[in-house]
Every structure is written in structure tokens, then in C-alpha cells.
Amino acid sequence: MSLVVCSNKQDSREYERFGEDQASYRFRNHLKYGVEIPENSEVAVQSVKINKDGLIKISDFSKFYQYFGVNLRTTGPDIAPPVNSIERSVGWCVRCNPDMFGQVAPEYVNLGEFASRMTRGMRTGMPHPDFSRKDSGCFVRTGLGNETTGSGFTGFVFQYAWLPVDIGDFQTYTPADDWKIKNGGHLTIEDDGTKATITCEADTPSSALNNNVCWGNKYPVSHMGGYVEFNISNLFSNTGAHPEGVNSDFQLGIVRGIPGNDGDQSKLPFMNPIQDRVSRNQQGYDYVFSVQQRGETGNRFLRLGHFVADESEGVDEYYDPRKPLRMEQIDYYKDEGRDNYNGGGLWRKSIDGAVGYIPGGNDAYNMSTNVQKLDKFRFLVKNERVDFECWSTTGGTTGPNHTAIPANTWVLLASYHNVGAHQAQVQNIPKPSGITTWNMYPKVLLTKSGTSVDVIQKSRNTNSVQNNPDRDWYCRMMREGEGRLTLDVDSRYMYQVEENPGGEIYNQLSYEETDGIGYLYDYVPILIVGDGAPQYIPTSDANMASILGFNSHSVLDDTYAFEEMFGNNVQYVNDTQPDLLDYGSMFVRLDNFTQKSYNAGTGRPSKILYHMPRFDTSNRDIGSALYFEPQQRSYVKFNNPDKLTLNELNISFCDNQERLVEDLVGQTIVVLHIRPSSSPLGKM
């Protein structure tokens, strides 16, 4: 009889942990002097000593989801019509994983690394510009560093934090080197430290071929009262009959980030340019001020536009089912005979004869005459609401059928404002901003040489660029070939703005500010660790409830485990002890000898010698120097009719699917007992 002691090398400085020959879970031993094994011998495991670090297994199949918006299960206390399903919201459940750094194979990580991987997954899955990446993440609760042993570890805290509403935390303009100019565009961009000035260097007529387009590459506008402001003073003609009017076409807008090497934002994905009802330039914007002649000659009029669903299927021959979105006008100057929703018919002459801001009543504002002396336009973003505003430095003029706009005051052109009281229709209202437009950037088109526009803004510095799929859900879905999900959001009822008197109008949520802290009204960061159906779909593959310690709930919202820390920052705390470790069975194999066992789970022959119990002889399952010794050894024949020479042993540890178990560290020792068999060859 022989006892053979096998072990890996202990000096980790000499042998890499995941090395093929000397890993703790797979190693090879060589004997200087061969040992003869008699014919018809058998082998069994006498004892095993291992160190189990309690590593946590993660993979691409480890999934959770995050949703930021109205709690679909409580629909919000002041929301009507109700937002009680994902289809009635402007959001989506964002798929998240512990960060695998591009690895496909599963990995085993310690507790601290697991929390770090979860943090990176959380931050990628919450790509909102007002989200504080620095202060948000997954943190160990009263843990003991990177160790999972001991009684100190009780679970995890998931913390969501939001940036304050303080001008010191905002980017106020986009520097010249952070703009992108479309190939072939004749524009120059300069900045003086307070604003960016975009100048047109060559005439280009309004058409789909106009390349005089540029857009911001960084600094998405904040949704906590952020804005993008355009000073158009240098677009005025300064000559002729109307010296304070414009004499060229232009477009000033904000637009989502577009994936791609150059992020060309001339055409938005799924946009049908032929169906553009805003401009001959056929440019894509989420929201735009557009000034253009109605024909080849004549005055220029102000149009407001947004990117919405094309509802002309079966009606318009140019409808394209592959491109079911289009640029559509916002009717800020007419409301089908009702009092204007901006407050008493300010932009149009009311049906009762009241005087508005627009001479002539039911028509767009004439920018060639510019009787109100407008010299600034602004988009003001308040959570889901985007206001179109204008400004007159000197104040407007009063005429026989219009009143003067006040000086130095931002005045609404179009917004979701007093909708119920003034009976606006959907065609009068800018669309709500949802998850596809969380990150929006300024965009400018000019057509006349020598004209220029100044741009300032209140935006966030996210230390990223506009086409980064890790900072923008829209870009991420387009990169992953899941554009249909973005189209699902952009085609919902609140983005269908054909005239439908009496139709349902989505209640756009705003934000509020208290003591320098911004609150996105009724918005809640929701963590989904199991199937969130029926409200939160599709999340059926979320599978991290047990490992994170949320066994009693699959959806974590403001009705459960929700703790307000400071301002609008919140935490979710686990309710049960997390089941972090992989407690699957572990087996010892002798890989290079002639013994044969059978694994019915795989249906194939195996080299397994011993099934290790979960707990060792001291009733421990994690830690150092775990010792296992079977009370009764199970011998497996070598089936050797002749003597064998033992000079090399290959030992490995596997699971029931014969996959290596990699959560062993340090030195591993296996003692084998070899003896002549008491039964003849061919007998078990």
C-alpha cells in the first residue's frame, strides 16, 4: 500500500494563481524517483486540505435592471392620466451587469471586487446627465475589507445620488474644440471663455445638401433647469426696410447623441427626411427653432419643431415603415379656436378679438419684420418638459393688432403649461423628454456667409462625449442592434401629435428646487433584481435577488427598503443575508491515470475520485485550512493488468459538470491511498 501526498507550489510569487500547472484548483506533481504500482491496484482519496476564499461567481448571465422615472406601481400621487405601465411612461428598464471588462467566461471575484463591479454596472445603467457617478454605487455593509468570512458582513447598500442645482456644478458653454462640424461644412467656431461663437463662412441655400451644420460633442444639457441659449443679434440684416429682421435661413436646436465614429447628427436614426414638415434642410433635431422662407422668395417665418412619430401610414405615399419618425411642426400660434394654452392668447389674436403678440392672428411669427425685436432664443429643460422661449433686449412694439413683448424677459413660445385650464391640443405642445433624450446637445445650421450665433448653456460636464454608448442608453441600444427598443419609446402615444381633438395628453413632469437641491418631480431610481412584471418589462431574466440579499422583493422602489439620506439621494438596503457563494458540489479528479468513473450528469466517463462535502471536519465551508477526510474511502480501480510506474500526478477540482472550481486559493493538499485490489480484474 502507498500514500501519495500531492500539492501545488505555495509561493504565489513564483507561480501565477491561474497558471495551468500550479493553480490551487489544478496542479501537476513530478516524482524524482518513479514508484511502482502493482498490477490490479486501486486508488482512493484519503484526505484533502484546501483554502476557500469565498469568491463570488459573476458572468454575463448575472443581470439586474434599473429604471428612473415615475413608480409604475404607485403611478405617482399627482399624475393623471396614470403612468402604470412601461408603455405609458417615457422610460425603459435598463439592463445592467456586473462589469465583466469585456470577458465572456465567468469570473470569481472577492467581496470588494464584486461591489466594485456592481458599481460600474449601476453607473453604466443610469446614463442621466444629472446622476452623480461619484457618489452612487454598491457598497459593502459593515464588511471586513475584502473578506467574506466573519460576522461583520451583512449585505450591501445601493446608493443613488444626484448632482446639486448649483451654477458652480454646470458647464456654461461649449469650447471651440468640443464641437463637431459636418463634413463639407463652412463654419468656424471660437470661444472667449463665456460663449461659443459659430460663424458661417460660405453661402449655402436651404436644402437637404446643406452641410453648414455643427453640434456640441460634450456637455449634455441638465434636466434641472438647464438650458441652451442662442443670441441671434448677428443674424439681423441691419439694412433695408426691416433692419432688425433676419435675411437668412437658420436652425437652432438641441439633439440626442448619435452613435458612430463621427456621430453625424444630420439624420436621426429612423427619421424619414422626406416627411420633414419643419424645413427644407431635412436636418434631425429633437427640438428646434427654424427660420426659413416659405418659398424661394419672400419673408422668413419662425417655425418650432420636434422629432416625433409619423402617423401618415395609409394616408401619405411617402410614409416609410422602416423610418417611422419625422420632424413635425409645433403649432405655437394656433389652437383650433380655443384660448391659447400659453395664457390668454399671447402669441395669436384670440377669437374674441383680444390682441396677441403676433400681428395678423393665426400665422407664424414673421422674423423678417421682427416687430417684437426678438434677439435670443432658448430651450429650458425641466425634467420631461422642454420650454421654447424668446427674448427681446429692447422690448417689442405695439401695433393696431398686436401688443408689445416686454423687454429683458424670457417669454414662452411653446411649452407644456396650464394645459388643462387652456385646453391645448397635442399639436400645440413640445413632446416630453424621455430616456432617449436624456442627453441632448446644441446644434446649429447657418446659410449666409458672415452671419453668426452665440451659444451659452447650463449643461453638465459628464467627462464623456455625445456618442459614448456607456453614457447614453440610446447610443448603447443602437450599437447593440436593439434600436427597436428606442423606437418603442419614441413611438408611444405621447409622441403621436397628429391633430386629435379630445385626445389623451401626457402629463409632462417638471422639477423643483429647494435650498439648491433639484428634485425631478415624482422620479424614483428603481432597482429590479428579479422579474418586475407586469409593470416593469422586459425584466424576466433579472436573477440577482438572492446574491444581493433581496429575497423578499424583486422590485425595489420608494415603497420598500428606501431610505432618504440627504436631499434627493436615496439608498436601498438588503433585507436578508446575501447568498453570495457558489455552493455547488466539488469533486477531486486524478486526471492522468487509467481509473474510470462515470458522471451521469454529463453522460460521459470521468476521472472523479471523491465528492467533497460542503462542510469540513470543523463544520466550516469558507476560510483557511479546511480539512476533509472521508469516514469510509471509496476506491476506484486502475484496471492495470501490469505494473504501473508512478512519476507524475495531475490533480484538479471540478463541479458536477466537470468545470474547474476556481474559488480555491493558497496551497492545496490531496493525499491519495493506493493499494492492491481485493477483487480480480474486470470486477468492481
N, C-alpha and C positions, 0 to 999 in steps of 0.2 A: 504494500500500500504506500501511496505517496501523497504528501501535502505540497501543493504548489501555491506560493504567495505571489500575487500579481498586483502591480500598482503603476500609476503614472508617475512621471517625474514631478516633484513638489516645487522645484524652483521655477516660478512663473516668469522670471526674468529670462530664463534660458529657453523656455518653451511657450509658445503662444497659446492662449486659452483655447482658441478654436483650431489649433493645429491638428492635423489628421492623426498623428502618431501618439500624442501625449495630452490630449484633452481629458478632462475629468470624466467624461462620459464615453470616450473611445480612445483606447491606447493599445500599444504593442510592446511586449516584453521579449527580449532575447536572452537565451542562456549561453554562457561561455562554453559549458560542457553539456552535451546532449544527455538527456535522461531517457533510458529505455522503458517503454510501457509494454507490459506483457500482452500476448495475444488475448483476444476476448476480454478486454477491460471495459470499465465504465467510469463515469465521472459525475460528480455532484458538487454543488456549491455548499461549502461548509460555513462560511461567514462573509459578510460584506460590511465595509465601513465607508460611508460617504459623507460629504458636506453639502447640504441642500440649502442654497441661499434664498429660496423662496422667490425665484424670479417669476415675473409675470409675463404670460404669453400674449403678444399682440400681433395683429395681422391686418391685411386689407379687409378682412371679413368682420373686424371689430368696428361697429358702426353706431353712431348716435346722430341725432338731428338737433338743430337749433332753429327757432322761429322768433322773429322780432316783429311784434305788431299787436293788434287787439287780441285779447284772450278769446279764442273762438268758443270756449266752453261757457264763458260768462257773458260774452258779447259786449261787454263794457256797459257801465251804468247809464250813460247818456247817449247811447248810439241807436239811432233809428234812421233807416231800416237796419235790422240786426245784421251783424257780421258773425255768423255762427258756423261757417264752413270755409275751407280754404278758397273755394271758388267765389265766395262773396267778399274776399279780402283783396288787398293789393300786395300780398306777401306770398311766400313759399317756405316750405320746410327745407332747410339747407342740410344736405348730407355732410357728415363730419366723420373723420377717423383719427385715431392717434397717429401722429406724424410718423410715417414709415421711411421718410427720406428717399423715396423712390424705390425702396426694396420691395420685391414681390414675395420672397419667402418670409414666413413668420419669424419673429424675433422674441427673445427672452430678455426682459429688462428688469432692473431693480425698482423699488418703490419710487425713489426720487426721479429716476428717468421716466417712469410711467407717468407721473404727474406732469413732467415737462413735456412729454409727447402729447398728452391730453391738452395742455395749454396751447400748444401750437395748433392743434386741430380745432380748438374752440375759436381761436383768433382768426383762422382762415375761414371758419364758418360764420363769422359775424362781420361781413365786409361793409359796415356802415361808417361813413366818414366821422361821425361824432362818437364812435366807440373808442374807449380808451384801451388800447392794446397793452399799454404799460401796466395798468392796474387791474386787468382782468385775467383770469386764468383758473387753473385747477391747482389747489393747494392741499398738502397733507395736513390732516387734523391731528394735533398733538403727537405727531410721529417722532420716531427716533432716527433722524437723519435718513440714510438710505437703507436702513434695516427694516425688515418686516417682522422680526422677532420681538418678543416682549409685549407688555400690556399697554404701551404708550400709544400705539397706532389704533385709531378709532374710525378712520374713514377719510373723506375728502370734503373740501369746500369748493364749490363752483361760484366764482365771483365775477359779476358783470358790472363794469364801471363805465361812466360816460363823461366826456370832456365838459368842463365848465363853460358857461357863456361869459367869457372874458375876452375883450379885444386883444389882450396880450397872447392869447392862445390861437389867434387866427392869422392866416396869411392874407394880406390886404391887396396884393396884386400879383400877377404872374410875370416874373422877369423875362427878358427878351429870349434867353436861351432855353426857356421852358415852354416855348410854343412850337407847334408843328405847322409847316406851310405845305399845302398840297403841291405835288409835283407839277411844275409849269406855272405856278402862281407868281404874280408880280407884286409881292408885298415885302415891306421891311418892317421890323419890329424893334423898337427902342424902349428902354425904361429909364426913369430918372430917380428910382428909389421909392416913388409913391404911386406910380401908374405905369401901365404899358401903353405905348402909342403905336398903332398899326396904321401904316401909310400905304396907299395904293400907288404903284409906280408905272402902271400902263392901263389904258382904257381897255375894258373887256365888256361887251354887251351882255345883258342878261340872257342866259341860255343855259342849257344843260352842259355846255362845253366850258363854262366859266370856271377857271381854276384859281381865281383870286380868293382863296379860302384858307383860313388858318384856324387853329384851335389850341386851347391850353392842354399841355401834356401832363400837368400836375395840379394839385390843389383843388380837389372837388369842393363844390360849394356846401357849406354847412346847412343842415336842416333845422338848426336852432336860430332862426332869424338871419341866416346867411343870405348874401345877395351877390349878384354880378351887375355892375353899373356901367353904362356906356354914355360917354359925353360926346354928342354929335355936333358940337359947335363948328367943327372944321369940315362938316359936310354941307354947310349952307353955301348958297351961290354967291352971296354978297353983292350981286349985280342984278340988273333987270328990274322987272316990275315988282318982284317979291324977294327983296334981298335977304330976308330971314327965312326963306324957304330952301328946300334941298333941290338940287338939279342933277341928281344921280340916283341910281338904284342901289340899295344895300340891304343886308340882312344881319341882324344881331341876335344871337341866340345862346342857349345852353343845350348840351347834348351829352348823352351817356358815353362811357368809354367803349371803344370798339376794338375787338381782338385783332391781332395781325402784326406783322413786322413793322409796318408804318402806321397802323391804327387809322387808316384813311377813313374819315368820317363824312365823305361826300354823300354816300348812300348807306343808310342803315340797313342791317340785315332784315329781310322780309319786307322791305319797302318797295312798293310799286311806284317808280318815279313818274310813269305816265299819268298816274292818278293824282299827282301833286295839285292841290287846289289852293296853294298859297303863292307860288312863284314859278316863273319860267326857269329859274335856276336849278330846280329839281334837287335841291340840297336837303339832307336829312338833319332835322333838329328835334329835340324833344319839346322845346318851347322856343318861339322865335317872334321878333319884331321884323316885319318885312315891308320895305318901301319900294314900290315899283309902279311904272306906268301901266295903265290898263291896255294900251295898245303900243304902237311904235312911237306915238307922239302924245302930247297932252300932259296933264298934271299927274303927279305921283300921289298915291294914297297909302295910308298906313293899314296894313293887314297884320293880324295876330294869328299865329298858327301853332299847332301841336301835332304830335305823331300818335295816331290812333288807328282803330280798326277800320278796314274798308268794308262797308256794308252794301256794296253795289252788286253783289253776286246775283246773277239772273236779270240784272237791270242794265248794267253797263258792259259793253262789249270788251272794254279794256280791263275788266276785273281779271286778276291772275291768282288762282288758288295757291300758287307757290309763293306769292308775295301779297299776303292778305292785309298788309298795313299800309298807311298812306299819310301824307301831310294834309291836314284839314284846317280850314279857317275857323277862328273863334268869332262868333257874331257879337262883338262888344258894342255895336252901335244899333242893334235892333233886337227886339224881343217879342216878336209876333203880337204886337198890340198891347202888351202888358207894361206896367210901370217897370222901369229899368231896375235890375237887381242890384246895381251899384249904389242905389239910394236915390230914388225920385227922378229918374230920367236925366242924369247928369251928362251922359255922352250923346244923347239923341234928343230931338224935340219930341216931347211926350204927346200922346194922342189927345190930351185935354188942353193942349196949347201951351203948356209950360215950356220954358226956354232951357235948352241944354247947352253943352259945350261945343257941339258940332253944328256949324252952320248948315242949313238945308235939311236937317232931320235925319231920315233913315238912310244914311250913306256913311261910308268910311271917312275917316278924318283926312283932309287934304293937306299933305305935307309940303306941297309946292307953295301954297299960300301961307300955311302955318300961322293962322291968326292967333293961336294961343302961344306962339313963340316957344314951342317945346324945344329944349336943347339937351335933355337927358332922358334915357330910358333905363328901367331897372327891373330885374327879376328878384323878388323877395321870396325866399323859400322857408316855409314854416311847416315842418314835418311833411304831411301829404299835400299841403296847399302851396301852390305857386302863384303869386300875385304878379300881374303885369302892371307896372307903374310908370308914370311920366312926371316930368319936372319942367317948370319954366322959371328961369332965373329972374326975369324981369316981370313976370306975370303976363297974362293974355289980354286980349282986347274984347270989349263988349260991342256987339253989333245988334242989328234990328231983330235977329232971330237966334242969338246965342249970347251966353253970359261969359264973363272972363274967368279963366282959371287963376287961382291965387298964386302969388309969387313965392318961390323958395319953399314949396310944399310938395311932397310926393302925393300924387293923386292917382287913385285906382283907375286903370283902363278896363281890366277884367280880373275877376277872382271868384272864388267860392265865398260869397259874402252875403249874409242875410237872404239866403236862397229861399227859405220857406216863406218869409214875410213878403218877398217881392216876386215870387212865382217865376223865377228864371227857368229856362229850359236847358237841357244838357248842351245844346249847341252854343249857349252863351258862356259856358264855364270852362276854364282850363282843366284838363284832365288831372286826376290826382297823381302824385309821385309815389311809386311803389318800389318794390325790391329791384326791378330792372333799371330804375333811375335813381338809386341811392347815391351813385357817384356821377355827378354832372359837371361839365367843364365849359368855359366860354368858347364861343365860336363866332367868327366874323367873316362876312363876304362883302367886298367892295368892288365897284365897277369903274370909277372915274379916277384918272391919274391926278395926283396932287391932293386928293381928299384923305382924311384920316379920322380915326376914332380913338378916344382914350378909354381904357378899361381899368377899373378898380373893382375889388371884390372882398367879400368876407367869406373866406374859404378855409378849409383845414389842411394842414401840412401832414399828410399821411406817410411821408417818406417813400412814396411809390409813384408809379406812372399810370396813365389812364387805361392802358391795355393790359394790366397785370391781372391774370386770372386768379391769383391768390388773394387779391384785394377787391375783387369785383365779381359778384355772383353771375352777372350777365356774361361777362367775358369768360368765366370759367365754364359755364354751360355751353357756350358756343365752341370753345376749344375742345370740349369733351364730346362734341357731336350731339348734345342734348338741347339744341336750340328750340325744339318743340316745347320744352318746359317754359322758356321765356315767352314764346308765342302764346302759350296758355294764359300767362298772366296778362300780356298786352292785348288780349282779345276779350277779356271779361266785360261784363255789362257796363262797367263804369268807363270803359274805353270805346264804347259804341255811342257815337254822338250824332247820328242822323237825327233829323227832326222827329221827335216823338212826343207831342203834347200830352201831358199827363203821365209820361213815363217815369220810372223809378230813377231818382237821383241819388248817387252815392254820397254819403255824409263824409266829407273830407275832414280829417282830424288835423288840428293845428298843434302848437306848442305853447307853453307858458314859461315864464321866467320869474324866479323868486330868489332874491339875495344872490344874484349872479349865477344861479343854478338853473339850467334849462331842463324842462320836462317835455318829452314828446308825448302829447296827451293820449292817455289810455294805452300807450305802448308798453308791453311787458316782454322781457327776454325769457323765452320758454325753452327748457331743456327737455328733450324727448329721448328717453333711454330704452323704451320698448315701443310696441305698436301703439301709435297715437290715434288710431281710427276711433270714431268716424270723422272727427273734425280735422285731425292733422294727418293728411295723406299726401304722398305715399311714404309711410314710415314703417311698414310691416317688417322690414329687415333690421330695425334697430334692436340690438342684442346686448347692451351693456348694463342693464339694470342690476344684475347680480354682482358683477365685478366692481361696480361703483357704489353698491350699498343702498340701492333704491328699490328694494324688492316689493314694496307695497304700492308703488306708483310707477307708471310708465311715462306720465307727462307731469313735469314739474313746472308749476306756474304760481301765480300770486294767491292761490287757494291752499298751497301746501309748501312746507319747507322754505318759505320765502321770508327772508329777514332783510329789512331795510337797514343799511349801515349808516350812510351819510348822503344827503342829497338824493339823487335818483339812482344810487348804486345799490345793488342787491346781492344776496348770497343764497345758494341752495346747499343744504347740509344733509348728508345721508341719514337715513333712519334705521338702518341695520348694519351689522358688521359686513364690510365688503368681502365677497368671496373671490379674492384675487388670484389664488394659486390654482394651478392645474393639478387636480388630484387624480388624474388618470393613472391607471396601473403602470408599473415599471417592471421591466424584466431584464435579467442578466443573460447575455449571449456569449458563447465561445465560438468565434466566427471562423476559425481556420482549422477545425478538426472534423473528423468523419462522423461524429454523432448526428443523429437526425431526430428532431421532434416535429410536431405538426401544429400549425396555427390555423384553427378552423375559422377564425375571424377573417383571415386573408385567403384561406383556401389553398395555402401553399406550404411546403416543407419549411422548417425553421431551424435555427441553431440555439433556440432558447433553452436555458438550463433551469432557471429559477424565477418564480413570480414573487417579487418583494412585497411584503405587506405595507400598508400606509404608515403605520406607527412602528417605531423601532422598539428594542427591548426596554427602553426607559420611557416609553409612551410619548415620544416626540415625533413630529412629522417634518419639522423645519429646524435648521440650525447646524451646528458643527458636530463632527464625530458621531453621527447617527450610526448605530450598530445593529446589524440584523444577523440572526443565527436561527435557522430553522430547527424546530424541535425534532423533526424527522426528515432526513435528507432524501431527496428523490434522485435516483441515479439514472443516467442515460447511457446506453451502450455506445462504444466507439465502433462496434461492428468490425473489429480488426481481426482477421484470421491470422495475421502475422504480427510480429513485434513492430511497435512504432517508436521513432526517435523524437523525443520532445525537445525542440530547440527554439521554438517561437510560439507565443500565445497572443492572440488578438481578442481583447475583451471589449464589449460595448454594452450600453444600456439603451433600451428601446421601449416604446409604448406598444399597445396591443395591435397597432397597425405596422409594427416593425420600423417606426420612425425614431430617430435618435431623440433621447430626452436630454435637453441641453441646459437644464437648470441645476447642474452639479458644478461645484467649484472646488478648488484646492486639490488635496490628494485623495484619491480613491484607492481602496484596497479590497481585493477579492481573493479569498482563499478557496482553492479547489481541492477536493478529495478524490483521488484516482485509485481504483482498486480492481483486481481481477473479478470478473463477473461470476456469480454462483450458478448461473444458468448457461446452457450451451449456446453457441452461435445460432442465430435465427429465432431465438426465444426472447421475449421481452423480459 
